[in-house]
Amino acid sequence: MGKHQLKELARIIDYILYHRPDEFGLFPDEDGSLPIKELIWALHEEPGWSYVRPTHLQELAYSALQVKFSLHDAHIRPKAPSPIRPAVTTPPRFLFHGARRQAYQAILEHGLLPGGRGYVALASTEEMALRIGSRRDAKPVLFTVHAARAHEAGHQFLRCGELLYLARELPAPFISGPPPEQVRPPAKAPRKSPEVADPDVWQPRSLAIPGSRSRHARQERR
């Protein structure tokens, strides 16, 4: 990656870490860090950044440029205290969540449960919810969250920027989704039949099937 590209990559990462992660459908952990995997997903959605890989982040982190982040295991962390801190808030009437089609029935029965990061990400717009959901499913299911009702029932919401809200969990009564006939599960890729070696073609010793070499030899003597 050229020096100009490195500078531009550093600029957009700084913007995400220190200013508006919510614009990219991202929210920081308590220490301000982000999972590198999620950062890469978001960058790939931006024009001109679809080629970025974790190795480019490593190249940038160890370059001569004065970058404002560091890499720790699977996370990217701001070097200075980030002003981005999710805060407890009163949510709007509705929020939205884009989910994998395979999770459709489970969400209707059990609600939205947090993943490995401890929070369910909810978007203030349908567009952002679908953008986030499409990172795990090409055609995510859009759920509507009755956030005001959930808040009145005692569920806490955190606000992260203008576009994202976070919740620990949301029971099924506060969630509605499309009817089942509108949700098609992802098609399974057809299973490939195992390739069977032609018994009349000589195989290397490590790949040969029993008797293949002798059969070939018999054919040559005919």
Backbone bond lengths (Angstrom), bond angles and torsions (degrees), N, CA, C in turn:
res aa  C-N    CA-C-N  psi(-1)  N-CA   C-N-CA  omega(-1)  CA-C   N-CA-C  phi
1 M - - - 1.457 - - 1.524 109.23 -
2 G 1.351 116.98 131.52 1.455 121.52 -179.00 1.523 112.44 -70.55
3 K 1.344 115.20 165.65 1.464 120.00 -177.11 1.524 111.73 -61.76
4 H 1.340 116.77 -39.71 1.465 119.92 179.54 1.526 110.61 -63.60
5 Q 1.327 116.75 -42.71 1.465 120.18 179.15 1.521 111.01 -64.36
6 L 1.330 116.70 -38.78 1.461 120.18 178.34 1.524 110.78 -62.47
7 K 1.336 116.36 -42.13 1.464 120.31 179.06 1.525 111.18 -63.44
8 E 1.331 117.14 -42.07 1.457 120.56 179.72 1.523 111.40 -67.27
9 L 1.326 116.47 -38.23 1.457 119.98 177.62 1.530 110.07 -65.26
10 A 1.331 117.07 -41.38 1.465 120.74 177.57 1.526 110.65 -62.09
11 R 1.316 116.38 -38.12 1.465 120.56 -178.55 1.526 111.36 -64.88
12 I 1.321 117.30 -46.32 1.464 119.62 -177.61 1.531 111.00 -70.31
13 I 1.334 117.09 -33.76 1.464 119.83 176.83 1.523 110.70 -66.73
14 D 1.329 116.95 -41.72 1.468 120.48 176.93 1.525 111.12 -59.62
15 Y 1.321 115.79 -41.32 1.462 120.14 179.84 1.528 110.58 -62.42
16 I 1.321 115.48 -41.94 1.462 119.92 -179.64 1.529 110.99 -66.85
17 L 1.328 117.02 -47.95 1.457 120.94 -174.71 1.522 113.20 -70.43
18 Y 1.336 116.59 -36.91 1.467 119.91 -170.40 1.528 114.73 -107.74
19 H 1.326 117.37 -10.00 1.463 117.94 -173.68 1.526 114.00 -128.50
20 R 1.342 117.92 -67.70 1.459 119.57 -170.66 1.529 112.93 -135.95
21 P 1.317 118.53 68.00 1.469 118.06 174.59 1.522 112.53 -60.65
22 D 1.349 116.20 -28.77 1.465 119.31 -177.76 1.517 112.40 -65.02
23 E 1.330 117.91 -27.55 1.467 120.47 177.55 1.520 111.42 -62.29
24 F 1.324 115.92 -21.82 1.459 121.40 -177.94 1.533 111.09 -108.67
25 G 1.334 115.88 11.83 1.459 119.45 -179.95 1.511 113.06 70.37
26 L 1.339 117.29 32.21 1.460 122.09 -176.89 1.528 110.16 -122.61
27 F 1.318 116.18 151.64 1.460 120.25 172.51 1.524 108.39 -137.33
28 P 1.333 117.65 142.54 1.469 120.51 -175.94 1.512 112.73 -82.49
29 D 1.322 115.34 158.39 1.458 120.76 169.30 1.524 108.42 -76.47
30 E 1.332 116.67 179.96 1.454 120.46 -175.67 1.528 112.59 -60.90
31 D 1.322 117.53 -30.43 1.465 120.47 179.32 1.524 112.92 -89.06
32 G 1.333 117.06 8.10 1.456 121.24 179.03 1.510 114.55 85.80
33 S 1.324 117.65 -1.29 1.458 120.62 -177.19 1.525 112.08 -82.13
34 L 1.324 114.66 164.24 1.456 122.17 176.54 1.520 109.25 -130.73
35 P 1.320 118.42 144.59 1.459 119.76 171.83 1.526 109.76 -62.39
36 I 1.316 116.48 130.58 1.469 120.14 -179.31 1.519 110.73 -58.32
37 K 1.320 116.90 -38.30 1.462 120.57 -179.65 1.520 110.96 -57.72
38 E 1.328 116.97 -44.89 1.461 120.23 -178.44 1.527 111.35 -69.98
39 L 1.322 116.95 -36.55 1.459 120.06 176.31 1.523 110.92 -61.72
40 I 1.324 116.74 -43.17 1.464 120.96 179.23 1.526 110.35 -62.85
41 W 1.328 117.25 -42.71 1.468 119.99 177.79 1.528 110.34 -56.82
42 A 1.320 116.01 -46.19 1.466 119.95 -177.73 1.527 111.28 -66.33
43 L 1.319 117.81 -41.07 1.462 120.70 179.67 1.522 111.15 -63.61
44 H 1.312 117.57 -36.05 1.461 120.69 -179.17 1.530 112.10 -64.47
45 E 1.311 117.38 -19.81 1.464 121.08 178.88 1.521 112.31 -84.14
46 E 1.333 116.62 -10.52 1.457 120.99 -179.19 1.526 110.64 -92.04
47 P 1.338 117.81 137.31 1.464 120.25 -179.75 1.528 111.33 -56.55
48 G 1.327 115.15 129.49 1.456 120.55 176.07 1.510 115.43 89.01
49 W 1.356 118.49 -1.66 1.461 119.86 -177.03 1.515 112.80 -120.93
50 S 1.312 117.84 15.24 1.465 120.23 -176.69 1.530 112.92 -69.67
51 Y 1.332 117.17 -13.04 1.460 120.56 -177.69 1.534 112.74 -89.33
52 V 1.311 118.19 -8.57 1.460 121.07 -172.34 1.528 110.73 -65.78
53 R 1.322 115.16 134.04 1.454 123.42 177.29 1.525 109.24 -127.42
54 P 1.333 118.27 164.52 1.468 119.85 177.75 1.527 113.04 -53.97
55 T 1.319 117.08 -31.52 1.465 119.25 179.34 1.528 111.54 -63.38
56 H 1.331 117.67 -30.21 1.461 120.08 177.59 1.531 110.50 -69.66
57 L 1.322 116.95 -35.38 1.459 119.58 175.97 1.524 110.31 -65.40
58 Q 1.325 116.96 -39.38 1.456 120.64 177.43 1.525 110.69 -64.83
59 E 1.320 115.42 -41.90 1.461 119.45 177.90 1.520 110.70 -60.24
60 L 1.324 116.71 -41.94 1.461 121.10 -179.97 1.526 110.85 -68.76
61 A 1.324 117.29 -42.76 1.465 121.07 -177.94 1.517 112.19 -62.10
62 Y 1.326 116.90 -33.02 1.468 120.59 -176.64 1.527 112.53 -105.07
63 S 1.324 116.15 14.65 1.461 120.19 177.35 1.527 109.47 -82.13
64 A 1.336 115.24 177.75 1.468 120.83 179.57 1.527 111.72 -77.76
65 L 1.323 117.50 -6.48 1.457 120.73 -179.69 1.525 110.57 -72.54
66 Q 1.300 116.32 147.68 1.456 121.69 178.57 1.541 108.83 -86.26
67 V 1.318 115.70 82.59 1.460 119.89 -178.03 1.523 110.13 -81.88
68 K 1.337 115.37 157.55 1.459 121.27 -175.27 1.520 112.12 -104.95
69 F 1.313 116.68 24.58 1.453 119.95 179.28 1.522 109.71 -142.26
70 S 1.319 114.79 166.72 1.456 121.54 173.84 1.518 108.48 -137.46
71 L 1.312 116.41 159.80 1.458 122.06 -179.36 1.521 109.37 -107.19
72 H 1.322 115.74 130.19 1.460 121.70 178.95 1.516 108.23 -133.56
73 D 1.319 115.77 110.64 1.465 121.20 -178.55 1.529 109.23 53.36
74 A 1.323 117.65 -115.83 1.467 120.81 -176.25 1.517 111.80 -101.89
75 H 1.356 117.83 17.81 1.453 121.03 -176.55 1.526 112.11 -125.01
76 I 1.307 115.26 153.66 1.453 122.29 172.15 1.524 106.76 -111.99
77 R 1.329 116.55 130.20 1.462 120.83 -169.51 1.526 110.66 -127.75
78 P 1.320 118.65 133.64 1.472 120.46 176.76 1.527 110.39 -67.68
79 K 1.334 116.26 140.86 1.463 119.97 179.36 1.530 111.64 -76.04
80 A 1.306 117.08 -32.60 1.459 121.36 177.87 1.523 109.20 -100.49
81 P 1.339 118.21 156.06 1.468 119.78 177.83 1.530 111.14 -56.21
82 S 1.318 115.79 127.35 1.458 120.16 -179.64 1.523 110.58 -83.55
83 P 1.331 117.47 136.46 1.475 119.64 177.03 1.524 112.92 -74.95
84 I 1.328 117.06 -6.19 1.458 120.81 -177.85 1.522 109.00 -82.78
85 R 1.310 116.96 106.48 1.450 122.33 178.64 1.532 108.75 -134.70
86 P 1.327 117.96 112.44 1.460 119.27 176.50 1.525 110.60 -56.12
87 A 1.330 116.53 133.77 1.461 121.71 -176.36 1.515 110.53 -124.32
88 V 1.330 115.80 146.55 1.463 121.40 178.09 1.529 109.59 -60.39
89 T 1.312 115.84 136.68 1.459 119.85 -175.34 1.521 110.67 -151.19
90 T 1.320 115.49 169.34 1.458 122.01 170.78 1.524 107.46 -93.38
91 P 1.320 118.72 119.95 1.465 120.33 -174.74 1.520 112.33 -77.75
92 P 1.323 116.90 165.41 1.464 119.96 172.38 1.533 110.37 -70.86
93 R 1.294 115.82 177.04 1.459 119.58 -176.39 1.521 111.82 -60.62
94 F 1.331 116.49 -44.84 1.466 120.98 -178.46 1.524 110.70 -126.51
95 L 1.314 115.23 145.36 1.454 123.27 169.46 1.524 107.53 -131.34
96 F 1.334 116.70 172.46 1.464 119.76 -172.72 1.530 110.98 -135.46
97 H 1.330 113.72 151.94 1.461 120.10 -179.24 1.521 109.20 -142.18
98 G 1.313 116.92 130.31 1.462 122.19 176.35 1.518 109.45 -100.41
99 A 1.323 116.92 123.75 1.465 120.72 -174.71 1.519 111.23 -125.73
100 R 1.323 115.51 162.47 1.458 120.92 175.19 1.530 110.16 -65.80
101 R 1.314 116.25 145.90 1.456 120.36 179.01 1.533 111.50 -61.80
102 Q 1.323 116.69 -34.04 1.461 119.85 -179.71 1.532 111.84 -64.81
103 A 1.345 116.30 -22.57 1.462 119.59 -178.18 1.525 112.50 -92.09
104 Y 1.308 117.97 0.10 1.464 122.45 -173.04 1.529 112.68 -54.07
105 Q 1.316 117.79 -55.21 1.457 120.96 -174.99 1.520 111.20 -66.42
106 A 1.320 116.43 -40.20 1.472 120.00 -179.21 1.525 111.19 -63.54
107 I 1.326 117.40 -37.42 1.461 120.55 179.28 1.517 110.64 -67.91
108 L 1.317 117.11 -41.46 1.466 119.67 178.71 1.524 111.27 -63.82
109 E 1.325 117.36 -31.31 1.466 120.63 -177.40 1.526 112.57 -88.41
110 H 1.332 117.22 -39.05 1.461 120.44 -171.29 1.528 114.16 -117.40
111 G 1.323 117.51 -5.81 1.455 120.25 -179.61 1.518 112.49 86.12
112 L 1.320 115.52 -168.85 1.465 122.31 -179.68 1.522 109.19 -97.07
113 L 1.311 115.83 123.56 1.452 122.07 -179.32 1.526 109.33 -115.08
114 P 1.332 116.87 147.10 1.462 119.17 -177.60 1.517 111.72 -70.58
115 G 1.310 115.67 149.96 1.455 120.75 175.16 1.520 110.27 -89.66
116 G 1.312 115.55 -148.46 1.444 120.77 -177.14 1.515 114.70 -65.59
117 R 1.338 117.88 -17.72 1.457 120.27 -176.68 1.538 112.57 -94.70
118 G 1.317 116.99 -2.76 1.453 119.21 172.20 1.509 116.18 89.54
119 Y 1.324 118.17 -6.86 1.464 120.85 -179.20 1.526 110.52 -135.65
120 V 1.317 115.11 152.88 1.459 122.16 169.46 1.528 106.98 -95.33
121 A 1.323 116.82 126.72 1.466 120.97 178.71 1.520 109.59 -86.67
122 L 1.319 116.19 128.29 1.462 123.03 179.46 1.519 108.74 -123.08
123 A 1.307 116.59 140.08 1.460 121.03 -176.25 1.523 110.67 -106.43
124 S 1.316 115.30 150.27 1.460 119.83 177.75 1.519 112.08 -81.67
125 T 1.330 117.72 -11.96 1.464 121.70 178.00 1.529 109.82 -129.17
126 E 1.320 115.32 151.63 1.457 119.66 176.82 1.524 110.43 -63.87
127 E 1.312 116.66 -38.04 1.463 121.11 -178.61 1.524 111.55 -58.44
128 M 1.337 116.53 -46.58 1.460 119.27 -179.45 1.518 111.12 -68.20
129 A 1.334 117.54 -38.02 1.463 120.24 178.37 1.524 111.22 -60.72
130 L 1.326 116.82 -42.19 1.463 120.50 179.37 1.525 110.98 -70.91
131 R 1.317 116.92 -33.78 1.473 119.78 177.29 1.524 110.14 -62.23
132 I 1.318 116.43 -46.13 1.457 120.04 179.64 1.528 110.51 -65.98
133 G 1.325 116.54 -44.08 1.452 120.48 -178.58 1.514 113.57 -64.02
134 S 1.336 117.18 -31.93 1.462 120.47 -177.94 1.519 112.60 -69.76
135 R 1.317 117.80 -9.60 1.466 120.28 176.91 1.517 111.26 -74.06
136 R 1.324 117.00 -17.46 1.464 121.46 179.78 1.522 113.31 -118.70
137 D 1.319 116.01 -12.47 1.465 120.36 179.86 1.523 107.58 -153.89
138 A 1.326 116.78 130.38 1.465 120.78 -177.11 1.528 112.01 -61.25
139 K 1.333 117.44 -29.32 1.459 122.21 179.18 1.527 109.04 -130.65
140 P 1.327 117.35 75.68 1.469 119.76 -175.80 1.521 112.22 -67.61
141 V 1.323 115.04 158.70 1.459 122.09 176.17 1.526 108.11 -91.38
142 L 1.329 116.39 133.21 1.460 121.02 179.49 1.526 109.88 -94.09
143 F 1.325 115.78 119.37 1.464 122.21 175.93 1.518 109.72 -106.07
144 T 1.328 115.44 142.69 1.456 121.53 174.13 1.525 108.66 -100.84
145 V 1.315 115.28 129.58 1.463 121.26 -179.92 1.525 108.63 -104.71
146 H 1.314 117.19 124.09 1.458 122.17 178.21 1.527 107.28 -82.22
147 A 1.331 114.54 76.75 1.457 121.00 -169.28 1.521 113.37 -66.16
148 A 1.323 117.48 -41.04 1.466 119.68 -178.88 1.523 110.86 -62.44
149 R 1.330 116.90 -42.22 1.465 120.32 177.97 1.519 111.01 -64.41
150 A 1.329 116.62 -41.66 1.456 120.39 179.56 1.525 111.00 -64.10
151 H 1.329 115.99 -39.17 1.466 120.42 179.05 1.530 110.64 -65.17
152 E 1.318 116.03 -41.62 1.466 119.98 178.64 1.524 111.41 -64.43
153 A 1.334 115.99 -26.64 1.465 120.46 179.74 1.522 112.01 -84.87
154 G 1.334 117.41 -0.41 1.455 120.32 175.17 1.510 116.37 107.81
155 H 1.326 118.24 4.57 1.461 120.81 179.64 1.533 109.75 -85.52
156 Q 1.313 115.39 131.69 1.462 120.96 -175.72 1.530 111.35 -88.26
157 F 1.320 115.50 142.12 1.457 122.24 177.35 1.526 109.21 -123.82
158 L 1.317 115.32 141.22 1.457 122.10 174.09 1.516 108.58 -112.80
159 R 1.315 116.03 141.46 1.451 119.94 177.91 1.514 109.95 -102.05
160 C 1.328 116.05 134.23 1.457 122.05 178.62 1.518 108.16 -126.57
161 G 1.343 116.60 93.57 1.456 119.87 -176.47 1.521 111.10 75.18
162 E 1.314 115.45 -156.66 1.460 120.59 -176.96 1.525 113.19 -93.50
163 L 1.326 116.70 -18.20 1.456 118.97 -169.42 1.518 114.80 -113.03
164 L 1.329 118.41 -12.76 1.461 120.29 -175.77 1.522 112.49 -125.48
165 Y 1.327 113.86 145.80 1.458 122.70 172.15 1.524 107.06 -130.48
166 L 1.324 115.89 154.64 1.456 121.21 -179.00 1.520 109.78 -125.16
167 A 1.319 115.58 145.60 1.464 121.50 175.72 1.515 108.70 -142.46
168 R 1.332 116.40 148.37 1.463 119.91 179.41 1.523 111.20 -67.14
169 E 1.314 115.40 -45.57 1.459 121.54 176.86 1.514 108.06 -165.98
170 L 1.317 115.88 159.54 1.457 120.79 179.78 1.524 108.86 -138.62
171 P 1.331 118.22 116.73 1.461 120.60 179.44 1.527 112.29 -64.47
172 A 1.306 115.10 158.07 1.464 122.18 -175.78 1.524 114.40 -55.83
173 P 1.343 121.43 -36.76 1.467 119.75 -178.32 1.528 114.47 -59.48
174 F 1.324 117.65 -17.67 1.468 119.94 -179.23 1.525 112.58 -99.96
175 I 1.331 116.80 12.74 1.464 121.35 -175.59 1.517 109.56 -129.37
176 S 1.306 116.18 137.29 1.468 120.55 174.39 1.519 108.86 -133.25
177 G 1.333 114.75 146.83 1.460 120.06 -178.98 1.506 111.26 -137.79
178 P 1.317 117.54 178.99 1.467 121.20 179.89 1.520 110.99 -68.57
179 P 1.328 118.02 160.26 1.469 120.64 177.56 1.523 111.07 -64.28
180 P 1.320 117.32 152.88 1.476 121.29 -175.75 1.517 114.01 -54.07
181 E 1.345 117.37 -36.03 1.466 118.83 -176.75 1.517 112.85 -66.35
182 Q 1.319 117.17 -15.11 1.464 120.16 177.72 1.527 112.77 -92.52
183 V 1.317 115.85 -4.37 1.464 120.03 -177.99 1.518 109.12 -112.85
184 R 1.290 116.00 107.93 1.449 120.69 178.01 1.524 109.25 -100.91
185 P 1.317 117.22 129.79 1.467 118.66 178.77 1.527 109.85 -65.87
186 P 1.313 117.74 152.56 1.462 120.43 179.46 1.522 111.02 -60.95
187 A 1.317 115.72 137.00 1.458 120.21 -179.65 1.522 110.08 -67.90
188 K 1.317 114.67 136.45 1.455 119.33 177.27 1.519 109.79 -80.10
189 A 1.315 115.12 138.05 1.455 119.61 178.09 1.525 108.92 -66.29
190 P 1.351 117.72 136.22 1.469 119.61 179.60 1.513 111.41 -61.23
191 R 1.311 115.27 140.33 1.461 119.07 178.84 1.511 110.17 -72.32
192 K 1.297 114.21 134.91 1.464 118.88 179.39 1.519 109.27 -82.86
193 S 1.320 114.57 135.59 1.454 118.67 175.88 1.521 109.21 -70.57
194 P 1.314 117.81 137.79 1.471 119.15 179.62 1.514 110.82 -61.64
195 E 1.317 115.25 139.38 1.458 119.87 179.74 1.522 109.50 -73.91
196 V 1.317 115.79 124.28 1.461 121.12 179.96 1.518 107.99 -103.68
197 A 1.294 115.43 127.46 1.463 119.49 -178.88 1.517 110.26 -67.41
198 D 1.329 116.51 142.73 1.454 122.26 176.84 1.524 108.07 -69.01
199 P 1.320 118.63 118.10 1.469 120.25 -176.87 1.512 113.43 -65.33
200 D 1.348 118.32 -15.34 1.455 120.73 -178.96 1.514 112.53 -95.98
201 V 1.332 117.27 6.89 1.461 121.63 177.84 1.510 107.90 -114.96
202 W 1.323 116.70 129.66 1.461 120.20 -177.92 1.510 110.50 -62.84
203 Q 1.341 117.13 137.97 1.448 124.23 179.55 1.523 109.33 -113.41
204 P 1.353 117.01 150.50 1.466 118.72 171.35 1.527 108.67 -58.75
205 R 1.354 116.30 155.84 1.460 119.79 -174.01 1.525 112.25 -55.71
206 S 1.352 118.49 -39.40 1.457 120.80 -176.07 1.519 112.67 -71.31
207 L 1.351 117.30 -18.88 1.449 120.68 -177.72 1.516 112.67 -113.44
208 A 1.336 117.71 -5.03 1.459 120.28 -173.00 1.520 111.52 -68.22
209 I 1.313 114.62 145.24 1.453 118.97 175.03 1.519 107.64 -93.01
210 P 1.332 118.72 155.22 1.470 121.30 -176.27 1.521 111.75 -54.70
211 G 1.334 115.13 130.10 1.454 120.36 175.42 1.499 115.33 83.55
212 S 1.332 119.89 -5.97 1.460 120.63 -174.72 1.506 111.12 -66.81
213 R 1.355 119.15 -40.45 1.457 121.02 -177.03 1.522 109.90 -68.70
214 S 1.324 117.30 -43.04 1.460 119.07 -177.85 1.511 110.50 -66.27
215 R 1.341 118.21 -36.44 1.454 120.97 178.50 1.518 110.39 -63.11
216 H 1.359 115.58 -42.61 1.459 120.19 179.36 1.522 109.75 -62.90
217 A 1.340 115.83 -40.88 1.456 119.05 -179.25 1.523 110.44 -65.32
218 R 1.328 118.10 -39.77 1.463 120.41 179.14 1.514 110.82 -62.13
219 Q 1.318 116.47 -38.34 1.470 120.22 -179.48 1.517 109.90 -65.97
220 E 1.361 118.15 -36.12 1.459 119.46 -179.56 1.514 111.54 -69.43
221 R 1.351 116.66 -30.36 1.472 118.65 -178.71 1.515 111.66 -76.59
222 R 1.333 117.33 -16.46 1.481 118.96 -178.08 1.531 111.13 -70.44
